């Protein structure tokens, strides 16, 4: 019987690997009852796409397998040393863990979701399969891949603008670039029509100083502004812990932010080096 953890696949290395090793989901995973995953490779062994299927509740309106290209378009190619660009083409263990937390705790509620630094956007896309409104965001450099994956999987509910079409119970799926700033938050809200903010803001593996530097400082600004707009928003941060990752500094800055009411570590798996935090705003009663 599955212990419930086999769906997270740790980096398989040796003791000489440095701490920059990271855990992405791989086609060798057993995954068992939690998730179905397959890597599609060409005859040279290059991965071109992945298929992923999450065991959704019966209420899901668009169940099925997601097929996502993992190849950046020619115009979006990044240098090999651009770790942030490369990271956006992988499905990370922390993303699946964050998704599991959302499904287990909030899947019965009709809650809008914005995913920050979403990469391939798997958690947000699976949440959209429930019929929920979702906004996927990341840097401009991987937008082409993200948009094409969203369109190919959700032809009837992908939206370019809020009033584009009626989607009924399918919900709406937006893909937008987001500059991490308070101004960027309002540009995003205006372009997607969510003027009152989001119910859930998800960020997975967005804090890792050796790869992303101090960009977490901007992430804090974005989260704080989301909570200013909607104090009832639930911010879920899922992270794999690594050496000198900056998570403690990120959490402390969050606690000191003007519109943050609380930051709580709600889950931890020391065997996988995974932690999950929930941040809430200041709600006046």
Order of alpha helices (4+ residues) and beta strands (2+ residues): beta-beta-beta-alpha-alpha-beta-alpha-beta-alpha-beta-beta-alpha-beta-alpha-alpha-beta-alpha-beta-beta
